[in-house]
Amino acid sequence: MSRQHIPLVTELPLVIWLVLVWGALWQDFGPGTLVFGAVIAYAVVNFFYLPPLELTGRFNVLWVIPFVGRFLYQLVVASAQVFWLALSKGPSLRSAVVAVRLRSSSDFLVTATGHAISLIPGSLVLEVDRSTSTLYLHCLHIDSEEDAEAIRRDVRATEVWLIRIMGSRADLRALETGEARR
């Protein structure tokens, strides 16, 4: 099986990221370290096949600030809730796996949504079904279908924020017209 040739311009964000990680690992951002890191990064992206990351080409800074505020608020509230649940319920705490089907089929948005949700205490992405853009989350304190539906609404709201920040124009248009992706 032959591999499709991907131009360096497409791989450039990944190469730059790998060079920065290389410098951070060595705790040295000198020219020699960065040049050698670039050689290693280029070899890695050409030896280990990764599908190219398709960026949307848009980034709305005006939506980032409220998203960060919302995220920090959720982080504080969820931390307090998990702390209280650990004290009050302890080992009798019920958890569940909740499937959330997202609007966007973009690997980039599905990944960003999964990471944003996993950073909030009380939930963790267990699996991603790439073919259907479904996140499977392990969530604490799920006692009913209403609790699971509240988790789904929250995850979809996070995805909506991320679509507004960096989604494709098609995803944004579908969001604004109320169309579902499917």
HELIX and SHEET records of a PDB file:
HELIX    1   1 LEU A    8  TRP A   26  1                                  19    
HELIX    2   2 PRO A   31  PHE A   47  1                                  17    
HELIX    3   3 VAL A   61  SER A   88  1                                  28    
HELIX    4   4 GLY A   90  SER A   92  5                                   3    
HELIX    5   5 ASP A  107  SER A  118  1                                  12    
HELIX    6   6 GLU A  145  MET A  166  1                                  22    
HELIX    7   7 ARG A  169  THR A  177  1                                   9    
SHEET    1   A 3 SER A  95  ARG A 101  0                                        
SHEET    2   A 3 THR A 134  LEU A 140 -1                                        
SHEET    3   A 3 SER A 123  ASP A 129 -1                                        
END                                                                             
